[in-house]
């Protein structure tokens, strides 16, 4: 996996958790996060010492690949999303570091807004890892990529560190799913969003929309690149180029 070595990424994540932990409200979420934190710390100690039989041959890549054994997500799409040509609803959401990201601050540049159901799920892991692997193609097209789900910033931070994701992951946690609702991709009965893409041009207009017909369907990345090329070179696209 590209990026920082696992040990460095885990140390960074540990420091971030310790800084954020006092700000987490007391309750079941804080208790659950503390339990997960303790489990990871114990696993890391065992991996480094190599004394625990159950983890003697376990690597951190194995931890990163745990998503492959998670329950799959399925279900038909319940909505179609906002239409092409619609002004993109503005929003401000925190990234994994707790820093605010405001869509309107990115005027003059294309932004690909990626709504996905949940961190740690198999299809979401595959989809966002694909985008990470092709990040230079988004940069080449002067496009900014952001992911949005209802997970907390703490979940985003851990998931990004394990999966090696470097583009912003934004938390639509509070109010729960509010931005997904604005883009008309909220699944009320499930409590998370559709798997959906919105390409917002430099003037804040939606120029491409894809809502996966099924939750376990990863959108065609080449279709997305073609849409980005059309936004960058409309005259070329009108002439039949790409």
JOGIRA-V392472 format. One record per residue. N is the residue number from 0. RES is the residue in one letter. BURIAL is # if it has 16 or more other C-alpha atoms within 10 Angstrom, else .. D_CENTER is the distance of its C-alpha to the mean C-alpha in Angstrom with 1 decimal. Layout:
N/RES/BURIAL/D_CENTER ; N/RES/BURIAL/D_CENTER
This chain:
0/X/./17.3 ; 1/X/./17.3 ; 2/X/./17.0 ; 3/X/./18.8 ; 4/X/./20.9 ; 5/X/#/19.7 ; 6/X/./22.4 ; 7/X/./21.5 ; 8/X/#/17.7 ; 9/X/#/18.9 ; 10/X/./21.6 ; 11/X/./19.2 ; 12/X/#/17.1 ; 13/X/#/20.4 ; 14/X/./21.6 ; 15/X/#/18.6 ; 16/X/#/19.0 ; 17/X/./22.7 ; 18/X/./22.3 ; 19/X/./20.0 ; 20/X/./21.8 ; 21/X/./24.8 ; 22/X/./22.7 ; 23/X/./21.3 ; 24/X/./23.7 ; 25/X/./25.9 ; 26/X/./25.2 ; 27/X/./23.7 ; 28/X/./20.1 ; 29/X/./21.6 ; 30/X/./23.8 ; 31/X/./21.1 ; 32/X/#/19.0 ; 33/X/./22.4 ; 34/X/./23.2 ; 35/X/./20.0 ; 36/X/./20.6 ; 37/X/./24.2 ; 38/X/./23.4 ; 39/X/./21.3 ; 40/X/./24.1 ; 41/X/./26.8 ; 42/X/#/25.1 ; 43/X/#/24.8 ; 44/X/./28.4 ; 45/X/#/29.6 ; 46/X/#/27.8 ; 47/X/./29.5 ; 48/X/./32.9 ; 49/X/./32.9 ; 50/X/./35.2 ; 51/X/./33.5 ; 52/X/./34.4 ; 53/X/./31.3 ; 54/X/#/29.0 ; 55/X/./31.5 ; 56/X/./29.9 ; 57/X/./26.3 ; 58/X/./24.0 ; 59/X/./20.7 ; 60/X/./19.5 ; 61/X/./20.6 ; 62/X/./18.4 ; 63/X/#/15.3 ; 64/X/#/16.6 ; 65/X/./17.1 ; 66/X/#/14.3 ; 67/X/./16.8 ; 68/X/./19.2 ; 69/X/./17.1 ; 70/X/./18.3 ; 71/X/./17.1 ; 72/X/./15.9 ; 73/X/./18.2 ; 74/X/./19.8 ; 75/X/./20.7 ; 76/X/#/19.0 ; 77/X/#/20.6 ; 78/X/#/20.1 ; 79/X/#/20.1 ; 80/X/#/18.2 ; 81/X/#/19.9 ; 82/X/#/22.3 ; 83/X/#/22.4 ; 84/X/./24.5 ; 85/X/./23.3 ; 86/X/./22.6 ; 87/X/#/19.0 ; 88/X/./18.9 ; 89/X/./18.3 ; 90/X/./16.1 ; 91/X/#/15.6 ; 92/X/#/12.8 ; 93/X/#/12.4 ; 94/X/#/10.0 ; 95/X/#/9.9 ; 96/X/./13.5 ; 97/X/./14.6 ; 98/X/./15.3 ; 99/X/./15.3 ; 100/X/#/13.7 ; 101/X/./16.0 ; 102/X/#/15.6 ; 103/X/./19.4 ; 104/X/./19.6 ; 105/X/#/18.3 ; 106/X/./21.3 ; 107/X/./22.8 ; 108/X/#/19.7 ; 109/X/#/17.5 ; 110/X/#/14.0 ; 111/X/#/11.6 ; 112/X/#/9.6 ; 113/X/#/7.1 ; 114/X/#/7.5 ; 115/X/#/6.7 ; 116/X/#/9.0 ; 117/X/#/8.2 ; 118/X/#/7.0 ; 119/X/#/9.9 ; 120/X/#/11.0 ; 121/X/#/12.6 ; 122/X/#/11.4 ; 123/X/#/7.7 ; 124/X/#/8.5 ; 125/X/#/10.8 ; 126/X/#/8.9 ; 127/X/#/6.2 ; 128/X/#/9.3 ; 129/X/./11.3 ; 130/X/#/9.7 ; 131/X/#/10.2 ; 132/X/./13.7 ; 133/X/./14.4 ; 134/X/#/13.3 ; 135/X/./17.0 ; 136/X/./17.4 ; 137/X/#/15.2 ; 138/X/./17.2 ; 139/X/./20.3 ; 140/X/./19.8 ; 141/X/./19.2 ; 142/X/#/15.9 ; 143/X/#/13.0 ; 144/X/#/9.4 ; 145/X/#/6.9 ; 146/X/#/3.7 ; 147/X/#/5.5 ; 148/X/#/6.6 ; 149/X/#/9.9 ; 150/X/#/9.3 ; 151/X/#/11.3 ; 152/X/#/10.9 ; 153/X/#/12.7 ; 154/X/#/10.4 ; 155/X/#/7.4 ; 156/X/#/10.3 ; 157/X/#/11.6 ; 158/X/#/8.8 ; 159/X/#/8.1 ; 160/X/#/11.9 ; 161/X/#/12.6 ; 162/X/#/10.5 ; 163/X/#/11.4 ; 164/X/#/8.3 ; 165/X/./9.9 ; 166/X/#/8.1 ; 167/X/#/7.3 ; 168/X/#/4.6 ; 169/X/#/7.1 ; 170/X/#/9.0 ; 171/X/#/10.9 ; 172/X/#/13.0 ; 173/X/./16.4 ; 174/X/./17.9 ; 175/X/./16.0 ; 176/X/#/14.2 ; 177/X/./16.3 ; 178/X/#/14.2 ; 179/X/#/13.4 ; 180/X/./17.2 ; 181/X/./18.1 ; 182/X/#/16.4 ; 183/X/#/18.2 ; 184/X/#/15.4 ; 185/X/#/15.9 ; 186/X/#/17.2 ; 187/X/./19.7 ; 188/X/./21.2 ; 189/X/./17.9 ; 190/X/./16.4 ; 191/X/#/13.0 ; 192/X/#/12.0 ; 193/X/#/12.9 ; 194/X/#/10.8 ; 195/X/#/11.6 ; 196/X/#/11.7 ; 197/X/#/13.7 ; 198/X/#/15.4 ; 199/X/#/17.0 ; 200/X/#/20.0 ; 201/X/#/21.6 ; 202/X/./23.7 ; 203/X/#/20.9 ; 204/X/#/21.8 ; 205/X/#/19.6 ; 206/X/#/20.8 ; 207/X/#/18.8 ; 208/X/#/17.2 ; 209/X/#/16.1 ; 210/X/#/15.7 ; 211/X/#/15.7 ; 212/X/#/19.1 ; 213/X/./18.0 ; 214/X/#/14.8 ; 215/X/#/15.1 ; 216/X/#/15.5 ; 217/X/#/13.2 ; 218/X/#/14.2 ; 219/X/./16.7 ; 220/X/./15.3 ; 221/X/./18.9 ; 222/X/./19.4 ; 223/X/#/16.5 ; 224/X/#/18.3 ; 225/X/./21.5 ; 226/X/#/20.3 ; 227/X/#/19.3 ; 228/X/#/22.7 ; 229/X/#/24.5 ; 230/X/#/23.1 ; 231/X/#/24.2 ; 232/X/./27.6 ; 233/X/./28.7 ; 234/X/./32.3 ; 235/X/./31.6 ; 236/X/./29.6 ; 237/X/./32.6 ; 238/X/./34.9 ; 239/X/./33.1 ; 240/X/./31.2 ; 241/X/./27.6
